[in-house]
Amino acid sequence: MNLGITRRSFIKTSSAVVAGLAATKFAPTDTLAAQGGAKTVTVSPQKIAALTRWPRYGAAEKNRLHELIDSNKFYEELPLFEQEWQDYTKAPFVKCHVNGSAALTSMYFALDLPAGSEVMVPTYTFFSACLAMRFSNLVPVFIDIDPKTGCFDLDDAKRKLTPKVKAVEAMHSWGLPCEMDLICDWAKEKGLVPLEDCAHAHGASMKGKKMGNWGQMAIYSFQASKVMPSVEGGMGMYQTREYYERAFAFGHYEAPAKFAKDSPVRAYEGTGFGQKYRMHPFAAAVARMQLKGLDAMNALVEKNVRALNDRLTQLPGVAEPRCRPDQKRAYYHANMLMIDFKKAGCTRDALVKALAAEGVRASFWDYPQQHTLKIYSEAKWWHHPPKIPEKMPGCEYVNANHIFLPLFYGEATELIDQYAKAFEKVWAKRSKLA
Ligand SMILES: Cc1ncc(COP(=O)(O)O)c(C=O)c1O
């Protein structure tokens, strides 16, 4: 499979490699640490722990929490957060929810589709992106991911379109935007509602438009591991008043009274539609402070990723998920590299072990493929049984051919140089790894 880099990243990387090579001191004859040689990474474990610690809360979060507790006006924090998120993303309508899963359940409810309608979702995703639709009697159609990006495979969606499919939801894996322009064009042509799961992609955009504004509705999660963490929390983004009002009223019984007299949702004052999904005001306080630092943190993380990957992607067979020049990605959880291990001439286990011996924290993780999990194969949970595909080649490829390197959340020049040297050293001897 061709995991080629873009022209732009090639130009960027080719100049960086010159600088990278100049900085490299290791000689190809150096013995691997795994075989008794010197360990390449010498930055102290304490310093590395400080650079990789996530989430990161500080004085701003603590002060705001104290102010909020003293104010006794807890719920006023929610509209403040919503207003700031709306200013940041330029979404026509937003509503915060207790978590991203609640935002998903509300979003599927807001679609207001006939029971048994189908919604396309990537199988490479979090369970609630698929299961939340069950409560609105919707059924998932599992779509593969593109092995070059790890994101929604539009060609697979085109193959799997049925008359029952009414909506298509794309998830921006690890912070990389899906090609929402192409997905939205296709959805429009076929009369489908495009939706986005932006749980990994805070601050990411495409063609200058923040993710979450491409689909008719979208969700974000602010769970503790996320790019903008508030321990728990979620946000829905809506392009129309109708979607906003239905999604809002699903889990917020106080919502209908706020709507104009002509709103079809207004009549449900006092009940809403059955859930209570209010975000915790303490979480909103933390989220507000995190939002203030989001762009600066994303820029620092990206700078560090570039400094490392511009060197590593010069190594034959090491690539990044493809990012288009008009996409601005975020980085969630890790710096994911794609390595075709069949072509590389070593196993992933051996590579990770050799890197660990050098002091590089490399790892990998099989993202659960939702369609393989028990609940989707049992008809009793569903309006009609979801179709379980036999194979998802894109998912299988990405799960088997990636490694994760840590993200660095501080100035890390020395550590990045050592990581690059360690990787270059191990890569040069990869065919000899046990
Ligand atoms: C892709 C994706 N969608 C949705 C969610 C749900 O968010 P939450 O954990 O806030 O419910 C997550 C959480 O991990 C996720 O990774």
The ligand as a Tripos MOL2 file, in Angstrom:
@<TRIPOS>MOLECULE
LIG
   16    16     1     0     0
SMALL
NO_CHARGES

@<TRIPOS>ATOM
      1 C1        -14.1410    8.9890   18.7790 C.3       1 LIG1
      2 C2        -14.8790    9.2350   20.0600 C.ar      1 LIG1
      3 N1        -16.1730    9.5920   19.9880 N.ar      1 LIG1
      4 C3        -16.8840    9.8220   21.1010 C.ar      1 LIG1
      5 C4        -16.3220    9.7010   22.3570 C.ar      1 LIG1
      6 C5        -17.1960    9.8910   23.5520 C.3       1 LIG1
      7 O1        -16.7830   10.9040   24.3980 O.3       1 LIG1
      8 P1        -16.9960   10.8030   25.9750 P.3       1 LIG1
      9 O2        -15.9390    9.9240   26.5370 O.co2     1 LIG1
     10 O3        -16.8580   12.2250   26.4350 O.co2     1 LIG1
     11 O4        -18.3540   10.2700   26.2330 O.co2     1 LIG1
     12 C6        -14.9810    9.3350   22.4670 C.ar      1 LIG1
     13 C7        -14.3400    9.1930   23.7800 C.2       1 LIG1
     14 O5        -13.2900    8.6210   23.9520 O.2       1 LIG1
     15 C8        -14.2360    9.0870   21.2910 C.ar      1 LIG1
     16 O6        -12.9430    8.7170   21.3220 O.3       1 LIG1
@<TRIPOS>BOND
     1     1     2 1
     2     2     3 ar
     3     2    15 ar
     4     3     4 ar
     5     4     5 ar
     6     5     6 1
     7     5    12 ar
     8     6     7 1
     9     7     8 1
    10     8     9 2
    11     8    10 1
    12     8    11 1
    13    12    13 1
    14    12    15 ar
    15    13    14 2
    16    15    16 1
@<TRIPOS>SUBSTRUCTURE
     1 LIG1         1 GROUP 0 **** ****
